[in-house]
Amino acid sequence: MKKLLAVIIVVLFVLPSLLFAEQEGKRWGIGVNYPGLSLKCELDAKQTLELKAQFGEDILVVGPRYYHNFRSKGKTNLFFGEEADYLTFKGDGSEGSGFVIAVFVGGEYFTTPNFAVSLDIGPAYISLKDKDTNEDEGGIDFIANLGLTYYFGGEK
């Protein structure tokens, strides 16, 4: 059910985006990442926003990302950014929710003017709370993201 909810949320953002991408003069992108979906909007040459949903067995992570593009040369775009996510989980012995706050650095390589492969990595603070016991657990871990994005509207 959570996977279906994540897909519905992303689709609700994707369809209006595709319809209005040319009118707004912004470049929009639909992406797949391991393991999830995303919607990107290039606000200008230096800034990009993304809504990302990732899901696995009994876990759902949804949240926005902000990218600052600091070097774009040829087919390569380098960036750094920040992310804030809400998550829910259900395991054999626990069930609950939490949040993720992350910073990252990475790059995007355009194989065509509208198709890109991206990779980023960075530290993330992850906080989880079990709903039955109210036990909190938090810590820092490194997270890597690998994705493919197809852009609509405008050209790189």
C-alpha positions, 0 to 999 in steps of 0.5 A, spaced: 500 500 500 505 504 501 508 503 494 502 505 491 501 511 495 508 513 493 507 512 486 500 516 486 504 522 489 509 522 484 504 521 478 500 527 481 506 531 481 509 529 474 502 530 470 501 537 471 509 538 471 509 536 464 503 539 461 506 546 464 513 545 463 514 549 456 509 555 459 513 556 465 520 556 461 523 551 466 526 544 465 522 539 468 525 531 469 522 525 471 527 520 474 528 513 477 533 512 483 535 506 487 530 504 489 524 510 487 522 515 483 523 523 483 520 529 479 526 535 478 525 542 476 531 546 474 529 553 477 535 556 473 542 554 471 544 554 478 538 551 482 534 545 482 529 542 486 527 535 487 521 531 490 523 524 491 520 518 494 524 511 495 521 505 497 522 498 499 519 492 503 516 495 509 519 502 508 517 509 505 521 515 504 519 521 501 522 528 501 524 534 497 532 536 495 535 542 493 541 542 489 546 548 487 549 547 481 556 550 482 560 547 475 556 545 469 561 544 463 559 540 457 555 534 459 557 534 466 554 538 471 557 538 479 552 540 485 551 540 492 545 540 496 541 538 502 535 534 503 529 533 508 525 526 508 519 523 512 520 516 513 515 510 515 517 503 517 515 496 519 519 491 521 518 484 525 519 487 532 517 494 530 513 499 527 514 507 526 516 513 523 522 518 523 526 523 519 532 524 515 536 530 514 542 530 509 547 534 505 550 531 499 555 532 493 555 529 486 554 530 479 550 529 473 552 526 466 548 528 460 548 522 455 543 526 451 541 533 451 535 530 455 537 524 459 542 524 465 545 519 469 547 522 476 550 520 483 551 523 489 553 521 496 553 525 503 552 524 511 545 524 513 542 524 520 537 519 521 532 519 527 527 513 528 521 512 533 518 506 534 510 507 535 509 502 540 515 503 545 516 510 544 523 509 543 527 514 539 534 512 535 538 517 531 545 517 528 549 519 522 550 515 516 553 516 509 548 515 503 549 514 496 544 516 491 544 513 483 539 515 478 537 516 471 533 523 469 529 524 463 528 532 462 522 535 458 522 543 456 528 547 454 535 544 453 541 543 457 
